[in-house]
């Protein structure tokens, strides 16, 4: 009876229906934008790729904030720290892989 509203027995915050619906609407919009650009061939290839990348990052942020309830509160510090660590490791792997593949492509060209 003495628990704060939105808290479970383990102390984890849970969102309201309004928060979940808002997150769902944002997710749908962020999915429709790149899908429509690809389906209706809107913009150049570079613009389409840039829009897909930006909406993918925004989609990740929406998922983290509205569905996983990550924020900057002191209770969420370990979750936020581990999420930042995972993002850095994934970025290093992706950028390193693309860099290696680009150099392999350049160095393996026949007659170059």
C-alpha positions as CSV (number, residue, x, y, z in Angstrom):
1,X,0.0,0.0,0.0
2,X,2.9,2.3,0.6
3,X,4.4,1.9,-2.9
4,X,4.7,4.8,-5.2
5,X,2.5,4.9,-8.3
6,X,4.1,3.2,-11.2
7,X,6.5,1.1,-9.1
8,X,6.5,-2.7,-8.9
9,X,7.6,-4.8,-5.9
10,X,11.2,-4.9,-7.3
11,X,11.3,-1.1,-7.6
12,X,11.2,-1.0,-11.4
13,X,9.2,1.7,-13.0
14,X,6.3,0.8,-15.3
15,X,4.8,3.1,-17.8
16,X,1.2,4.1,-18.2
17,X,-1.1,3.2,-21.1
18,X,-0.6,6.7,-22.5
19,X,3.2,6.2,-22.5
20,X,2.9,2.9,-24.3
21,X,0.5,4.2,-26.9
22,X,2.8,7.2,-27.5
23,X,5.8,4.9,-27.9
24,X,3.7,2.7,-30.3
25,X,2.7,5.7,-32.4
26,X,6.3,6.9,-32.6
27,X,7.5,3.5,-33.6
28,X,4.9,3.2,-36.3
29,X,5.8,6.6,-37.7
30,X,9.5,5.8,-37.6
31,X,8.8,2.6,-39.5
32,X,6.5,4.1,-42.1
33,X,9.0,6.9,-43.1
34,X,11.8,4.7,-44.5
35,X,9.4,2.1,-45.8
36,X,7.6,4.7,-47.9
37,X,10.9,6.1,-49.1
38,X,12.0,2.7,-50.4
39,X,8.6,1.6,-51.7
40,X,7.8,4.8,-53.6
41,X,11.4,5.5,-54.6
42,X,11.5,8.9,-53.0
43,X,14.9,10.7,-53.0
44,X,18.3,9.6,-54.0
45,X,20.0,6.4,-52.8
46,X,22.2,8.4,-50.4
47,X,19.2,10.3,-49.0
48,X,17.3,7.1,-48.5
49,X,20.2,5.4,-46.7
50,X,20.7,8.5,-44.5
51,X,16.9,8.5,-43.6
52,X,17.0,4.8,-42.8
53,X,20.0,5.3,-40.5
54,X,18.5,8.3,-38.7
55,X,15.1,6.7,-38.2
56,X,16.8,3.5,-37.0
57,X,18.6,5.4,-34.3
58,X,15.4,7.3,-33.4
59,X,13.6,3.9,-33.2
60,X,16.2,2.6,-30.8
61,X,15.8,5.6,-28.6
62,X,12.0,5.3,-28.6
63,X,12.3,1.6,-27.7
64,X,14.7,2.4,-24.8
65,X,12.7,5.3,-23.4
66,X,9.1,4.3,-23.9
67,X,9.2,0.5,-23.6
68,X,12.3,-0.2,-21.5
69,X,11.8,3.0,-19.4
70,X,15.5,3.9,-19.4
71,X,16.1,7.4,-18.0
72,X,18.8,9.3,-16.1
73,X,17.5,8.5,-12.6
74,X,19.9,7.1,-10.1
75,X,18.0,3.7,-10.1
76,X,18.7,3.4,-13.8
77,X,22.4,4.2,-13.7
78,X,23.6,0.6,-14.2
79,X,21.2,0.0,-17.0
80,X,22.2,3.3,-18.7
81,X,25.9,2.5,-18.2
82,X,25.6,-1.0,-19.7
83,X,23.5,0.3,-22.6
84,X,26.2,2.9,-23.4
85,X,28.9,0.2,-23.2
86,X,26.9,-2.1,-25.6
87,X,26.4,0.8,-28.0
88,X,30.2,1.6,-28.0
89,X,31.1,-2.0,-28.6
90,X,28.6,-2.5,-31.4
91,X,29.8,0.7,-33.0
92,X,33.4,-0.4,-32.9
93,X,32.5,-3.8,-34.4
94,X,30.4,-2.3,-37.2
95,X,32.8,0.5,-38.1
96,X,35.8,-1.8,-37.9
97,X,34.0,-4.4,-40.1
98,X,33.1,-1.8,-42.7
99,X,36.6,-0.4,-42.7
100,X,38.2,-3.8,-43.1
101,X,35.7,-4.8,-45.9
102,X,36.4,-1.5,-47.8
103,X,40.1,-2.0,-47.6
104,X,39.8,-5.6,-48.7
105,X,37.6,-4.6,-51.6
106,X,40.1,-1.9,-52.6
107,X,43.2,-4.2,-52.3
108,X,41.7,-7.2,-54.0
109,X,40.6,-5.5,-57.2
110,X,42.1,-7.2,-60.2
111,X,44.2,-4.9,-62.5
112,X,44.1,-2.0,-60.1
